[in-house]
Every structure is written in C-alpha cells, then in structure tokens.
C-alpha cells in the first residue's frame, strides 16, 4: 500500500467519486436484463427452461460438485489462518480506530444475521432426515444426525460470509474504497479494471447470486407457510395458486416495509422476530418433556462434529462406493451453494457492523457466535423431534419437510398458538430477508450507496419474488412439496456456480492487500503495545494536520 493509500484510511471518498444515489448503469442495466431474461424464459418458455436447467444442474453436480466441497473447506482454513497469523492484528479501519458498536450490540446483530427462514425450515426436518436416512458412509444414529446438521450450519457457512465481510470491510474502511465486490478486487486486478467492465461483471455476478439465494429462502418460507396453514386446517388446497398467493401477499408487505425505511421497517420487524424466536425455543425446551435430552445434545453435537469434521469435509461423489452424489446435491453441495449465493448480502452486513474490529476479533466473533446459536437451535427443535421419534411417534411422516415442524407442535401444549407463532416468524423472516437483500442489491446498483433509492430497492425485491415463483414452478406443477424443494435446490446450485470462483480470487485479493499494508510491512504488529499506540497517535495527528493544510490551501485557491 502506498503512502497515499495509507492517508486515505480514515478520509471520505475522493471528490471524483460517483454522486450519492447515482445509478451505475453498467451494473444495473445488465443485471436487470439478465434477471428479466431468466424470468421470461422460465415463465413463458417453461419446458425449454426446465430442460436446460436440468442439464445444467446435472453437469454442475457431476463435474464441479467437488469444487464446492473443496472451496468451502478452503475458506474455513483461510479465515482461521488469517486470524491466527500476524494479519489478525490488522483493524477493519484506521490503526487507532475503535469499534463502531459495543461488543454486546455487535454480538446481538450477528445473532439476528444468523437467524432466518432456513433455521425455521430445517430446524426439525434436517436432524430427522439424517436420523431416518443416514448420510452415505456413516452408521447413522442421533449423534451422526446432529453432527451432520452442525457441519452444514456452522463454520463452513460463516467462513463463506467472513471472506466477503473481510474483503468489503478492509476495502471500505481501511483502504478508502466502496462497498462493492469490484472494489475489493482492486489489489488483484488494479483500480482501472476494478472500475471498468471487469469490475462491473463482478458486481453483476454478485447481484445475480444474491437474487437466486434470496429467492431460494423466500421459496422455502412460502412452502413452510403453506404446510402450516394446511396442518392447522386454514387451507386445504395444495395448488400452485396458494404458494404464489403467499409470495404475493408477503411481497406486498415487503414493499410496505421497504417504503417505510430501514429504521421503522427492518429494525422493528427484526426486533419482534428475535423476541418471538426466543419465546418459541424456550417454550419448546420447557414444555416438550425432553429438556435434559436436548441439553445433552449440545455437547454431544459439538463433540461428534469435531470428531468427524475431516470425514464430512472430504465427502464427495466418490464416497460410499460412488453413491453419495445424489445425497450431496440435496444437502452439502446445496448448502455450500446457498451460503455462497447469500455471501454478498450477509458479508456486506457483517462488514458494516464490524468497523474498527481487528481481523482476529472479526473471525472469532463471526465463526463462533452464529455457530453456537445454530447448535442450540437445532438441539432444541431437532432434539425435541428426535426424542419423540425415538419414543415411537412419527414426526418424520412421509418426509415432507414443510410440515414436520408443525407435526412436532402436535405433541406440545398450545399447539395452535405455536403453529401460529411459527407462521408469523417465517412470514417476518420472509419480509425482512427480502427487504435487507434488496437494499444490498440496490446498493450494488448505485456504486455501493449506504442508503439506496427506495424505488430501486422495491424493484429488486419484486424481481426476487418473481424468481422465487419461477424456482418453485417445476415442483409445484407436480403437486409434490419435495419436488418443489428439489427445484429450489437445483437452481440455487446453478446460480451460485460462477460466484464460487469470485470468492476464491477474493481470498487472494485480501492477502495481497494485507501484505502491502504498512502495519505489516513496517512490522508495527510486532512492537510492544505502548510503542504501537505512540506510532498510531503520531500518524493520526499528522493526518489531521495534513488534512487541515489541504483544506486551507483549497480555501485560499
């Protein structure tokens, strides 16, 4: 990093930066055209679209499924190595900068980021699925089921988010760039290319991946809400119209939330959802009659996860005499693709709340806090279901994941209240997820603006809802929820495939920028803390003086 770059660490954007609120036509127009083309193709020429999507999925899983497996584990190793190395002392901001948020607030917001439709949908169904149908190459059982679930929802998922979060935080808060994937590539491809068509391609890919990742979550939410409404007798129809109607109604709620603004919209709903989620978990823990079993699962899950970590990380299509491919495409590969497609959205959120943290603090917090939340969540919901299954109750049923949560509620007091609460939780997650992801996509369409235009936010949310409907149509037309889930998984894997390479090169870009950072090259990190503080204070004072002199000269001119 040059001296000029160092001076820009805590300065505002350059005067030739794009105007606030301006639209990046080189990103916005191609992204809109690409998404609309996919929508038109899928909704109008459905047979052709499904044929091509099936072929693309088969090729992706058969030919590059191993790339997802290898990449996800590499990201875990990379962020842990960064945290434990000399780079762990580098701050996501100026050298003397303090964290923007207190640790308690920072952790609370990461708890919120860790929650979502996925935890509601898979909280009961995934541990049950692995218990009833053992993962290939294993002997099955409760601990295997919990270890596999833990594997899918902890370090690997959050390491993917951490890569993007670190890249964007370093770019925006330490090196004076923008909240854009393209800006994070500046150390690797140069500023000219990052601001040119190459950078725009990267930002379009980020939007494309985010649209499909968010749409997959919305689709899961719509399927689960329909399952809950059927279980409670509110609706009896299994037609496509019910799911589409749910997406449309909640989409209108999202528009109202987006128009109301972040403070009154997302924040209020997120706070409500956090309270409702805690109430539901505590109620299940207390009144399911299996509290000890569920609490026992927490250390058992962690132990089994650690014991089988490398075996699960190395599981590919060649595992179990070459029979693991289908299982992986529905579970591990789908999850890694889902996390990758969500990474621009969650990564940007993590970057914005982590300013002033060291890389070590960031990695430890991002990997541990949400992982602990996930383990507790699955131990309570999944543990309650497993306990009943072991006792002879049929919670798994015919394998329909959309209704298994509500089947669990049938064995707990206040069944109707719990079912209503779960539907409300999923609905709010739907709205806040669409709202937050749409803000991020609108931001990427407007040069990384922190407060994008609401009209652009609503447009991206509407298109995402349309993609969710498109992703569900192949399975819904067969009248089978499991087929609808499979079509969601297949299209998510296809959409995330190009972005896995973006994340891989992003790791290289992070490392290259850190290697040229004066904090590293001048070995400030190795000095005693008192000496570090002195140097940092002197440089901060020099920057203030330099900035004042520059302002005086400009005023005179």
Backbone torsions as a table, in degrees:
resi	resn	phi	psi	omega
1	UNK	NA	135.3	-179.5
2	UNK	-79.6	170.0	178.8
3	UNK	-62.1	-38.4	179.5
4	UNK	-62.4	-40.0	178.2
5	UNK	-63.5	-39.5	-179.7
6	UNK	-63.9	-39.1	-179.4
7	UNK	-66.2	-25.5	-177.1
8	UNK	-84.3	-0.1	-174.4
9	UNK	-55.8	-42.4	-176.2
10	UNK	-121.8	30.1	179.3
11	UNK	-109.0	158.3	178.3
12	UNK	-69.8	168.0	180.0
13	UNK	-57.4	154.9	179.1
14	UNK	-62.6	159.8	-174.9
15	UNK	-67.6	-22.0	179.1
16	UNK	-90.6	12.8	176.1
17	UNK	-64.6	153.8	179.0
18	UNK	-59.7	147.6	-180.0
19	UNK	-62.6	145.1	178.2
20	UNK	-59.0	131.1	178.6
21	UNK	86.5	-5.9	178.5
22	UNK	-70.0	150.8	-178.3
23	UNK	-97.3	130.9	175.8
24	UNK	-82.8	94.9	-175.6
25	UNK	-61.4	-31.5	180.0
26	UNK	-69.2	-16.4	176.2
27	UNK	-105.6	-48.7	-173.7
28	UNK	-62.4	-50.3	-175.9
29	UNK	-64.7	-51.6	178.2
30	UNK	-59.1	-38.7	-179.9
31	UNK	-65.4	-43.4	178.2
32	UNK	-62.0	-45.9	-179.2
33	UNK	-61.6	-43.6	-178.0
34	UNK	-63.1	-47.9	-178.8
35	UNK	-66.4	-43.2	179.8
36	UNK	-64.6	-37.3	178.8
37	UNK	-63.5	-42.6	177.6
38	UNK	-63.2	-42.7	179.7
39	UNK	-62.5	-47.6	-179.3
40	UNK	-62.9	-45.0	179.8
41	UNK	-59.9	-46.7	-176.5
42	UNK	-72.2	-36.0	-176.4
43	UNK	-86.2	-29.0	-177.2
44	UNK	-98.0	-45.3	-179.4
45	UNK	-110.3	62.3	-169.5
46	UNK	-60.0	-44.9	-177.1
47	UNK	-61.8	-45.5	179.4
48	UNK	-62.7	-43.8	-179.2
49	UNK	-61.8	-46.1	-178.4
50	UNK	-64.7	-36.3	179.2
51	UNK	-65.3	-46.4	179.9
52	UNK	-68.0	-40.8	-179.9
53	UNK	-62.4	-40.3	179.0
54	UNK	-64.0	-43.6	179.4
55	UNK	-65.2	-41.2	180.0
56	UNK	-65.4	-39.7	179.3
57	UNK	-65.3	-46.6	-179.7
58	UNK	-58.4	-43.8	-179.8
59	UNK	-65.7	-42.4	-178.3
60	UNK	-61.8	-48.8	-177.8
61	UNK	-66.8	-43.6	-176.4
62	UNK	-72.5	-36.1	-171.5
63	UNK	-99.7	-36.6	-174.7
64	UNK	-125.7	12.7	176.3
65	UNK	-57.7	-34.8	179.4
66	UNK	-63.9	-26.7	179.9
67	UNK	-64.3	-43.3	177.5
68	UNK	-60.2	-44.7	-178.2
69	UNK	-61.8	-48.8	-177.9
70	UNK	-67.8	-42.8	-176.6
71	UNK	-63.5	-45.9	-176.6
72	UNK	-60.8	-43.4	178.8
73	UNK	-68.2	-35.5	177.1
74	UNK	-62.7	-39.1	178.8
75	UNK	-63.7	-39.0	177.2
76	UNK	-60.9	-48.8	-179.1
77	UNK	-62.6	-38.8	-176.6
78	UNK	-65.3	-49.6	-176.4
79	UNK	-69.9	-34.0	176.3
80	UNK	-66.8	-41.4	177.7
81	UNK	-62.7	-42.6	177.4
82	UNK	-58.3	-45.4	-176.7
83	UNK	-64.3	-37.0	-176.1
84	UNK	-87.0	-13.7	-176.9
85	UNK	-87.7	-176.7	177.5
86	UNK	-62.8	-23.6	-179.9
87	UNK	-71.0	-15.8	-178.5
88	UNK	-62.9	-19.6	-179.2
89	UNK	-86.3	-8.8	-179.4
90	UNK	-71.4	136.7	-178.9
91	UNK	-91.8	147.7	174.5
92	UNK	-83.1	68.1	-174.9
93	UNK	154.8	-162.6	177.2
94	UNK	-67.2	157.8	-176.1
95	UNK	-58.3	-35.2	-179.2
96	UNK	-99.3	9.6	-173.6
97	UNK	-75.1	139.4	177.8
98	UNK	-92.7	153.9	178.3
99	UNK	-56.9	140.3	-179.9
100	UNK	-65.6	-39.1	-177.9
101	UNK	-115.1	145.9	172.7
102	UNK	-61.1	156.4	-176.7
103	UNK	-58.9	-41.2	-179.6
104	UNK	-63.2	-42.9	178.9
105	UNK	-67.1	-40.0	179.5
106	UNK	-60.9	-45.4	179.0
107	UNK	-64.8	-41.0	-179.7
108	UNK	-59.9	-42.8	-179.2
109	UNK	-69.2	-32.1	175.8
110	UNK	-70.8	-32.4	172.8
111	UNK	-58.9	-44.2	-180.0
112	UNK	-63.4	-39.9	-179.9
113	UNK	-67.1	-31.5	-178.6
114	UNK	-74.8	-17.6	179.3
115	UNK	-85.8	158.0	177.9
116	UNK	170.9	-179.9	179.9
117	UNK	-57.7	-36.6	-177.7
118	UNK	-58.6	-42.7	179.5
119	UNK	-66.6	-35.8	176.6
120	UNK	-67.4	-43.6	-175.1
121	UNK	-70.2	-43.5	-173.2
122	UNK	-99.5	-3.2	-176.7
123	UNK	-54.0	-41.2	177.6
124	UNK	-98.3	-41.3	-168.6
125	UNK	-70.6	-36.6	-175.3
126	UNK	-71.0	-50.0	176.7
127	UNK	-56.7	-39.0	178.0
128	UNK	-63.4	-44.5	-177.4
129	UNK	-60.9	-43.7	-179.5
130	UNK	-72.9	-24.6	177.4
131	UNK	-75.9	-43.6	-178.8
132	UNK	-74.8	-40.6	-178.9
133	UNK	-122.6	95.6	-172.8
134	UNK	-60.4	138.9	176.0
135	UNK	-57.0	146.5	-177.0
136	UNK	-59.8	137.9	178.7
137	UNK	84.0	9.5	179.6
138	UNK	-123.9	167.1	177.7
139	UNK	-92.6	-1.6	178.2
140	UNK	77.2	-164.7	-179.2
141	UNK	103.3	172.6	-176.4
142	UNK	-64.2	-46.9	-176.6
143	UNK	-66.3	-35.7	176.3
144	UNK	-65.1	-42.2	178.9
145	UNK	-60.9	-44.4	-178.6
146	UNK	-72.1	-37.0	178.5
147	UNK	-64.6	-40.9	179.7
148	UNK	-66.0	-42.4	177.7
149	UNK	-63.2	-44.2	177.8
150	UNK	-60.6	-40.6	178.3
151	UNK	-58.0	-40.9	-176.3
152	UNK	-75.6	-22.6	-169.7
153	UNK	-116.8	7.7	-175.7
154	UNK	-118.9	-111.0	-167.9
155	UNK	-58.0	-43.6	-177.1
156	UNK	-63.5	-44.1	-179.8
157	UNK	-61.9	-48.4	-173.5
158	UNK	-79.3	-20.4	172.7
159	UNK	-67.3	-37.4	175.8
160	UNK	-59.9	-47.6	179.1
161	UNK	-64.6	-36.6	-177.4
162	UNK	-64.6	-37.0	178.6
163	UNK	-59.0	-49.6	-179.7
164	UNK	-68.5	-42.1	179.7
165	UNK	-60.3	-44.3	178.2
166	UNK	-62.8	-46.0	-178.4
167	UNK	-59.7	-46.7	-177.1
168	UNK	-72.0	-37.5	179.5
169	UNK	-67.2	-44.3	177.2
170	UNK	-62.2	-43.5	-177.9
171	UNK	-62.7	-48.9	-172.9
172	UNK	-80.1	-38.7	-169.8
173	UNK	-104.5	-16.8	178.5
174	UNK	-110.2	-35.7	-174.7
175	UNK	-110.2	7.2	173.3
176	UNK	72.1	24.1	178.9
177	UNK	-93.3	-162.2	-178.2
178	UNK	-107.7	167.3	176.5
179	UNK	-80.2	65.6	-177.6
180	UNK	-138.4	144.6	174.7
181	UNK	-58.5	-40.0	-178.7
182	UNK	-61.7	-40.7	178.8
183	UNK	-64.4	-34.7	179.6
184	UNK	-67.3	-17.5	179.0
185	UNK	-89.8	-0.7	-177.5
186	UNK	-55.3	-44.2	179.4
187	UNK	-62.6	-24.1	-175.4
188	UNK	-92.2	-42.6	-174.4
189	UNK	-113.4	-4.0	179.3
190	UNK	90.7	155.4	-175.8
191	UNK	-65.4	-38.0	-177.8
192	UNK	-62.6	-46.3	179.5
193	UNK	-70.4	-37.4	179.8
194	UNK	-62.5	-33.8	177.7
195	UNK	-89.7	-6.7	-178.9
196	UNK	-94.1	-157.6	-174.9
197	UNK	-67.5	-30.2	179.2
198	UNK	-62.4	-43.9	178.4
199	UNK	-65.4	-36.4	179.3
200	UNK	-66.3	-36.4	176.4
201	UNK	-61.4	-42.2	179.0
202	UNK	-62.1	-42.1	-179.8
203	UNK	-69.0	-36.2	176.9
204	UNK	-65.0	-42.0	177.4
205	UNK	-61.3	-38.2	178.7
206	UNK	-63.9	-43.2	178.4
207	UNK	-65.2	-43.4	-178.8
208	UNK	-60.6	-45.4	179.2
209	UNK	-64.1	-41.3	-178.7
210	UNK	-65.1	-40.2	179.1
211	UNK	-57.9	-48.2	-176.3
212	UNK	-74.2	-36.1	176.7
213	UNK	-64.6	-42.9	178.0
214	UNK	-67.4	-41.5	179.3
215	UNK	-61.4	-36.5	176.9
216	UNK	-61.7	-41.2	178.3
217	UNK	-65.7	-42.6	178.9
218	UNK	-63.4	-38.8	177.8
219	UNK	-64.0	-42.8	176.9
220	UNK	-61.1	-42.6	179.5
221	UNK	-62.1	-43.2	180.0
222	UNK	-64.4	-41.5	178.5
223	UNK	-63.3	-41.1	-178.1
224	UNK	-72.1	-36.5	177.3
225	UNK	-64.4	-41.9	176.7
226	UNK	-61.7	-42.1	178.2
227	UNK	-61.3	-39.9	178.3
228	UNK	-67.5	-40.5	178.6
229	UNK	-64.9	-35.3	177.5
230	UNK	-70.4	-41.8	-179.5
231	UNK	-64.0	-34.5	-179.9
232	UNK	-87.3	-2.1	178.6
233	UNK	79.9	8.9	-179.9
234	UNK	-68.5	-39.5	174.9
235	UNK	-130.2	152.4	178.7
236	UNK	-117.9	-16.2	-176.7
237	UNK	-78.1	144.5	174.6
238	UNK	-112.0	21.3	-175.4
239	UNK	-73.3	163.6	177.3
240	UNK	-60.0	-34.4	-174.6
241	UNK	-59.3	-33.4	-178.6
242	UNK	-64.7	-47.6	-179.8
243	UNK	-65.4	-43.9	178.5
244	UNK	-61.7	-40.7	178.4
245	UNK	-61.3	-40.1	178.3
246	UNK	-62.5	-45.7	179.7
247	UNK	-63.0	-40.5	-179.7
248	UNK	-65.7	-47.3	-178.2
249	UNK	-62.8	-47.2	179.7
250	UNK	-69.8	-28.6	174.5
251	UNK	-63.4	-39.5	176.4
252	UNK	-65.2	-37.7	176.2
253	UNK	-64.2	-38.6	177.0
254	UNK	-61.4	-42.8	179.4
255	UNK	-59.5	-43.3	178.4
256	UNK	-62.6	-40.4	178.6
257	UNK	-65.1	-43.2	-178.5
258	UNK	-65.1	-40.7	-179.0
259	UNK	-68.4	-30.5	-178.1
260	UNK	-72.2	-16.7	-179.8
261	UNK	97.8	158.9	-175.4
262	UNK	-61.6	-46.9	-173.8
263	UNK	-60.9	-47.8	-176.5
264	UNK	-85.0	-23.4	-176.8
265	UNK	-90.9	-81.1	-174.5
266	UNK	-59.8	-44.7	-174.7
267	UNK	-61.9	-45.3	-179.7
268	UNK	-63.0	-47.5	-179.0
269	UNK	-65.6	-38.3	179.4
270	UNK	-64.0	-41.7	178.8
271	UNK	-64.2	-42.1	177.6
272	UNK	-61.3	-44.4	-177.0
273	UNK	-65.9	-38.7	179.8
274	UNK	-61.7	-43.6	179.6
275	UNK	-64.4	-45.6	-179.4
276	UNK	-62.7	-40.4	180.0
277	UNK	-64.1	-42.6	178.9
278	UNK	-64.3	-42.4	178.9
279	UNK	-60.1	-44.5	-178.2
280	UNK	-64.0	-45.7	-178.7
281	UNK	-63.3	-45.7	-179.5
282	UNK	-63.4	-40.6	-179.9
283	UNK	-62.9	-45.5	179.2
284	UNK	-63.4	-42.1	-179.7
285	UNK	-60.9	-40.2	-174.8
286	UNK	-81.6	-40.8	-169.2
287	UNK	-105.8	1.3	179.2
288	UNK	-80.2	-14.8	-178.7
289	UNK	79.9	12.4	-177.8
290	UNK	-133.5	32.6	-175.2
291	UNK	-58.7	-44.1	-178.3
292	UNK	-64.6	-42.5	178.9
293	UNK	-60.6	-43.6	-178.6
294	UNK	-66.6	-42.5	179.0
295	UNK	-67.8	-35.1	175.6
296	UNK	-62.9	-31.3	-177.9
297	UNK	-66.9	-25.9	-176.6
298	UNK	-62.1	-58.0	176.8
299	UNK	-66.7	-33.1	179.7
300	UNK	-63.6	-41.0	178.8
301	UNK	-63.9	-44.7	-179.4
302	UNK	-63.4	-44.8	-179.5
303	UNK	-63.4	-46.3	179.5
304	UNK	-65.4	-36.1	178.1
305	UNK	-63.1	-46.9	179.7
306	UNK	-65.0	-40.7	-176.7
307	UNK	-64.9	-34.4	-175.2
308	UNK	-111.1	12.9	-174.3
309	UNK	-54.3	-51.2	-174.8
310	UNK	-70.2	-35.3	177.7
311	UNK	-64.7	-42.7	179.2
312	UNK	-69.4	-36.5	-179.8
313	UNK	-67.3	-27.0	-176.8
314	UNK	-97.8	3.2	-178.2
315	UNK	-70.1	120.9	179.6
316	UNK	-130.4	-173.3	179.3
317	UNK	-62.8	-18.3	179.6
318	UNK	-83.5	-10.1	-178.5
319	UNK	-67.2	151.9	179.1
320	UNK	54.6	51.4	178.1
321	UNK	58.0	37.1	174.9
322	UNK	78.7	16.3	-176.9
323	UNK	-103.5	3.2	-172.9
324	UNK	-86.3	-6.7	-173.9
325	UNK	-58.2	-48.8	-178.6
326	UNK	-63.7	-41.8	179.1
327	UNK	-62.4	-44.5	-179.2
328	UNK	-61.8	-40.1	-177.9
329	UNK	-65.4	-27.9	179.1
330	UNK	-89.7	-14.1	-177.7
331	UNK	-125.6	-87.8	-170.3
332	UNK	-60.0	-51.4	-178.4
333	UNK	-63.9	-39.1	176.4
334	UNK	-61.0	-46.6	-179.5
335	UNK	-60.9	-47.6	-178.7
336	UNK	-61.1	-39.1	177.0
337	UNK	-65.8	-40.3	179.8
338	UNK	-62.9	-46.8	179.3
339	UNK	-63.4	-40.4	179.8
340	UNK	-63.6	-41.4	-179.3
341	UNK	-69.6	-25.5	177.3
342	UNK	-86.7	-12.2	-170.4
343	UNK	-61.5	-36.4	177.1
344	UNK	-62.1	-38.1	-178.6
345	UNK	-71.0	-57.3	-177.1
346	UNK	-67.8	-38.8	179.2
347	UNK	-59.8	-42.6	179.2
348	UNK	-66.3	-39.0	177.2
349	UNK	-61.2	-46.6	179.9
350	UNK	-63.1	-37.8	179.1
351	UNK	-62.0	-43.3	-174.7
352	UNK	-70.2	-27.1	-179.7
353	UNK	-94.9	-2.4	-172.6
354	UNK	-111.8	10.4	180.0
355	UNK	-57.9	134.0	179.1
356	UNK	92.9	-11.8	177.4
357	UNK	-79.5	153.0	170.6
358	UNK	-78.8	162.4	177.9
359	UNK	-60.0	-37.4	179.7
360	UNK	-64.5	-45.3	178.1
361	UNK	-60.9	-42.9	-178.4
362	UNK	-60.8	-51.0	-176.3
363	UNK	-64.3	-45.8	-179.7
364	UNK	-60.8	-45.8	-179.2
365	UNK	-65.9	-46.0	-175.2
366	UNK	-69.7	-35.4	-179.6
367	UNK	-81.0	-36.4	-172.3
368	UNK	-87.3	-48.2	-172.8
369	UNK	-59.8	-56.1	179.6
370	UNK	-65.5	-30.7	-180.0
371	UNK	-65.6	-42.6	177.5
372	UNK	-62.1	-42.6	177.4
373	UNK	-57.9	-46.1	-178.7
374	UNK	-63.7	-41.8	-179.8
375	UNK	-62.1	-44.9	178.8
376	UNK	-63.5	-44.0	-178.5
377	UNK	-58.6	-50.8	-177.7
378	UNK	-71.4	-30.8	178.0
379	UNK	-67.2	-34.2	179.3
380	UNK	-78.7	-58.5	-177.2
381	UNK	-68.8	-51.1	179.5
382	UNK	-66.2	-37.6	179.6
383	UNK	-63.9	-41.1	177.8
384	UNK	-61.0	-42.6	-179.7
385	UNK	-68.2	-42.3	-180.0
386	UNK	-64.9	-38.7	179.0
387	UNK	-61.5	-42.9	178.1
388	UNK	-67.3	-40.0	179.8
389	UNK	-63.1	-42.6	177.7
390	UNK	-64.8	-28.1	-180.0
391	UNK	-84.7	4.1	176.9
392	UNK	101.3	-3.8	177.1
393	UNK	-80.3	148.2	-177.1
394	UNK	-102.0	84.4	176.8
395	UNK	-83.7	-33.1	-177.7
396	UNK	-65.9	-37.9	179.2
397	UNK	61.5	-133.6	-179.8
398	UNK	-90.9	12.8	178.4
399	UNK	90.2	7.5	-179.8
400	UNK	-75.8	104.0	-175.6
401	UNK	-66.9	-18.6	-175.9
402	UNK	-73.8	-18.9	-175.3
403	UNK	-116.8	-3.5	-173.9
404	UNK	-67.0	-33.9	175.7
405	UNK	-61.0	-41.7	-178.6
406	UNK	-74.6	-28.1	173.2
407	UNK	-64.8	-37.5	175.4
408	UNK	-61.9	-42.3	-177.7
409	UNK	-62.3	-25.5	179.2
410	UNK	-63.7	-15.5	-178.3
411	UNK	-109.1	12.9	-179.1
412	UNK	-126.4	143.3	178.6
413	UNK	-55.3	155.5	-179.6
414	UNK	58.1	47.0	-177.5
415	UNK	-54.1	-47.9	-177.5
416	UNK	-63.0	-41.1	179.5
417	UNK	-64.9	-43.6	179.1
418	UNK	-62.9	-41.9	179.7
419	UNK	-63.5	-43.5	177.8
420	UNK	-63.0	-42.0	179.2
421	UNK	-61.5	-42.5	179.8
422	UNK	-64.0	-42.2	178.9
423	UNK	-62.6	-42.2	178.2
424	UNK	-63.5	-42.6	178.7
425	UNK	-58.8	-48.8	-179.7
426	UNK	-62.9	-41.1	-179.6
427	UNK	-62.0	-43.7	-179.6
428	UNK	-68.9	-39.7	175.1
429	UNK	-59.1	-39.9	177.7
430	UNK	-57.5	-50.9	-174.7
431	UNK	-67.0	-49.1	-177.4
432	UNK	-68.2	-35.1	178.2
433	UNK	-64.4	-46.8	178.3
434	UNK	-63.9	-40.7	-179.3
435	UNK	-62.6	-52.9	-176.5
436	UNK	-64.6	-46.3	179.9
437	UNK	-63.6	-37.1	179.9
438	UNK	-67.1	-36.2	176.3
439	UNK	-63.0	-41.9	-180.0
440	UNK	-65.9	-43.4	179.3
441	UNK	-65.3	-38.5	176.3
442	UNK	-65.0	-37.8	177.6
443	UNK	-62.2	-44.4	178.7
444	UNK	-65.4	-25.5	177.8
445	UNK	-80.1	-11.5	-175.7
446	UNK	-126.8	49.8	174.5
447	UNK	58.4	29.2	178.8
448	UNK	78.9	23.0	-179.2
449	UNK	-58.8	136.6	-179.8
450	UNK	-76.8	-22.5	177.2
451	UNK	-129.5	79.3	-177.4
452	UNK	-69.0	164.4	179.5
453	UNK	-64.0	138.8	-176.2
454	UNK	-66.5	-32.4	178.1
455	UNK	-61.9	-39.5	177.6
456	UNK	-68.3	-37.7	177.6
457	UNK	-61.0	-47.6	-180.0
458	UNK	-63.1	-39.7	179.5
459	UNK	-60.4	-47.2	-179.3
460	UNK	-67.0	-35.9	177.2
461	UNK	-65.0	-40.0	179.3
462	UNK	-65.8	-43.7	178.8
463	UNK	-64.3	-37.6	178.9
464	UNK	-64.5	-41.4	176.2
465	UNK	-61.6	-39.2	177.0
466	UNK	-62.9	-40.4	178.1
467	UNK	-66.0	-36.1	177.3
468	UNK	-60.3	-43.5	177.1
469	UNK	-62.3	-44.1	179.8
470	UNK	-60.3	-41.7	-177.9
471	UNK	-68.1	-26.8	-178.8
472	UNK	-87.2	-23.8	-171.1
473	UNK	-54.5	-46.4	-177.8
474	UNK	-56.5	-43.7	-179.7
475	UNK	-75.7	-38.6	-179.2
476	UNK	-65.4	-32.9	179.8
477	UNK	-64.4	-21.4	177.6
478	UNK	-90.6	-6.3	179.7
479	UNK	69.6	23.3	-176.4
480	UNK	-123.9	115.3	179.9
481	UNK	-57.9	-36.0	-179.6
482	UNK	-66.9	-32.4	175.9
483	UNK	-69.5	-37.5	177.1
484	UNK	-63.5	-41.8	177.6
485	UNK	-63.6	-40.8	-179.8
486	UNK	-63.5	-40.5	179.5
487	UNK	-66.2	-35.5	174.3
488	UNK	-60.9	-46.9	-177.9
489	UNK	-63.7	-43.0	-176.8
490	UNK	-62.4	-47.1	-178.0
491	UNK	-70.2	-31.0	176.4
492	UNK	-64.4	-43.0	179.1
493	UNK	-62.1	-43.4	-179.9
494	UNK	-62.9	-47.2	-175.6
495	UNK	-67.0	-32.3	-176.1
496	UNK	-83.1	-14.6	-173.7
497	UNK	-55.8	-48.1	-179.3
498	UNK	-64.9	-31.5	-172.9
499	UNK	-76.6	-17.3	177.9
500	UNK	-64.2	-33.8	177.3
501	UNK	-70.9	-35.4	176.7
502	UNK	-59.5	-44.9	179.9
503	UNK	-64.7	-37.7	179.5
504	UNK	-62.0	-45.7	179.0
505	UNK	-72.1	-24.9	176.6
506	UNK	-64.1	-36.3	176.0
507	UNK	-60.8	-42.4	179.1
508	UNK	-63.9	-41.0	-179.9
509	UNK	-64.2	-41.6	177.7
510	UNK	-59.0	-48.3	-177.2
511	UNK	-64.2	-40.2	-179.2
512	UNK	-65.1	-40.7	-180.0
513	UNK	-67.7	-38.9	-179.1
514	UNK	-69.2	-35.6	-179.1
515	UNK	-63.4	-27.8	-179.6
516	UNK	-99.3	7.1	178.9
517	UNK	-74.1	130.2	-179.7
518	UNK	-55.9	-29.8	178.2
519	UNK	-60.3	-29.8	178.7
520	UNK	-93.0	-49.3	-175.0
521	UNK	-64.1	-33.3	178.5
522	UNK	-91.6	4.8	176.5
523	UNK	56.0	35.8	177.3
524	UNK	-64.9	-32.9	-178.7
525	UNK	-60.1	-25.8	-176.4
526	UNK	-89.8	-6.1	-178.1
527	UNK	-80.0	159.1	173.0
528	UNK	-58.7	151.1	-174.7
529	UNK	-58.3	-38.0	-179.6
530	UNK	-63.0	-38.8	179.0
531	UNK	-70.6	-38.2	175.6
532	UNK	-59.1	-46.5	-178.5
533	UNK	-61.4	-39.2	-179.6
534	UNK	-64.6	-47.3	-180.0
535	UNK	-62.9	-43.4	-179.6
536	UNK	-62.4	-43.4	179.9
537	UNK	-64.2	-41.8	179.3
538	UNK	-63.0	-42.1	-178.9
539	UNK	-70.7	-36.3	177.2
540	UNK	-63.3	-41.1	178.3
541	UNK	-65.5	-39.5	178.9
542	UNK	-63.8	-37.5	179.4
543	UNK	-66.3	-40.3	179.6
544	UNK	-62.7	-45.0	178.8
545	UNK	-63.2	-44.8	179.3
546	UNK	-61.8	-40.2	179.6
547	UNK	-66.0	-40.9	179.9
548	UNK	-65.6	-43.0	178.8
549	UNK	-61.7	-40.6	179.2
550	UNK	-64.0	-40.7	179.4
551	UNK	-66.1	-38.9	179.8
552	UNK	-64.9	-42.6	179.2
553	UNK	-63.0	-41.2	-179.6
554	UNK	-65.0	-39.4	179.7
555	UNK	-64.3	-41.4	179.2
556	UNK	-63.6	-43.3	179.2
557	UNK	-60.9	NA	NA
